[in-house]
């Protein structure tokens, strides 16, 4: 050890001089987490499943969000849909890496979120980009009557390469879930075009059964070939500190969102 | 549908199928890999290990980077260090979630990047925020290096760690992912040790140096402490472009230059499954 190695100028803290990679140091940081916005409800509107269907699917859903505005604080994440699929197709054909694909796809969900915010504008909803979620969400919710955000998290070029293939693993389900987790939201509701999670793909297996409640670990262990939710969300739920459940409901069925907000057993509940 | 005629076969499946479909994900494997900046080297300057030591450590590292400007193009990312440890301790004590700790830690890496920028400004070296990365090729071509803060821009969207409360993806991970997405020539971590040891050499005098090890072997050893964030090792297994990362001692002049020149100084961690590929 040479002389200069002792020369770091430290700020005194419990973690001073510690390796933040050391397992014991990491384990020693376990402690309770406070919910920052415990009254928040995160509602995710699917891209392909809802947005791409246009007004027949979206407008009744937005009406239902507005009906619930008095009773519940709602922030709305929006997925990208078919335009993201298209740019993934072109981007993959060009040989672009996952981080570039994630950056490109995030613009499609930003467009969808912006459209939703326009449709909710006269009810006092605002559109917030990621930096404004970080800085302004509490103030906006105090002043405004709800917020709409881009469901895809701001991972951009820093998106993880997936275990298999090149499709960015953190899509709008993951982004909306993580907003719920970091603020300690009351509920996280993913609105899709299926009634929930089935024990097989209902599109190819007519006898598939709806699962009303399941743990994320059990669902992962079933190794289903397709899921109505990004698989990474299931991993995130197993590590949840605050947001220990999500509900997947059919947003094409009127009343489902209200029932989910009220905590009624609709769709599929996935818990930690 | 006639509108789909321009799509590739894979594209037709992408616009109609579920992205969580494993068969579809496997099909995306068979697409080409473009290296966006194949001549760029990502160099991470440690926070606690280099920046917190002040002039005694930072001065020689800056001199060495400047000396390499004519020969190597470098994306310089900074670590966070002792102020991050303080703010993490405080924020954990206050009950704040991991995403908030990431926002706080990012500010510390940013401070270090700014300081490095002030020291290198007279050589024309710019500092770039993640939002400014589109200008990065220009600065690299014109000036040979750029400075960025090392944290990935996950902010409140950082996932929880498996154990504890410290953000699992910090500046090692952020710099590694920059190297991976750009298909960089090298990923070099500048720290205050000669690389990887069998235990923390600051605490265990019997620790022995490991000059070269596969990431598979390293993960299997399940060491209590490591020279790099575990997330980097896990991401190495999935990386398509970066097949090895190198750790050098920034307190020993010449090691960074040797690593940039392709010499096996410090420790190299390599992906055994990528050897001979590409």
Interface residues (C-beta under 8 A of the other chain):
Chain A: X1 X2 X4 X5 X7 X8 X9 X10 X11 X12 X13 X14 X15 X16 X17 X18 X19 X20 X21 X22 X23 X24 X26 X27 X28 X29 X30 X31 X32 X33 X34 X36 X82 X85 X86 X88 X89 X90 X92 X93 X94 X95 X96 X97 X98 X99 X100 X130 X131 X133 X134 X153 X154 X155 X156 X157 X158 X159 X160 X161 X162 X163 X164 X165 X166 X167 X170 X171 X175 X178 X179 X181 X182 X183 X184 X225 X226 X227 X228 X229 X230 X231 X236 X239 X240 X241 X242
Chain B: X7 X8 X10 X11 X14 X15 X18 X19 X20 X21 X22 X23 X24 X25 X26 X27 X28 X29 X31 X32 X33 X34 X36 X48 X49 X52 X53 X54 X56 X57 X81 X82 X83 X85 X86 X88 X89 X90 X92 X93 X94 X95 X96 X97 X98 X99 X100 X103 X130 X133 X152 X153 X154 X155 X156 X157 X158 X159 X160 X161 X162 X163 X164 X165 X166 X170 X174 X177 X178 X180 X181 X183 X192 X200 X201 X202 X224 X225 X226 X227 X228 X229 X230 X235 X237 X238 X239 X240 X241 X251
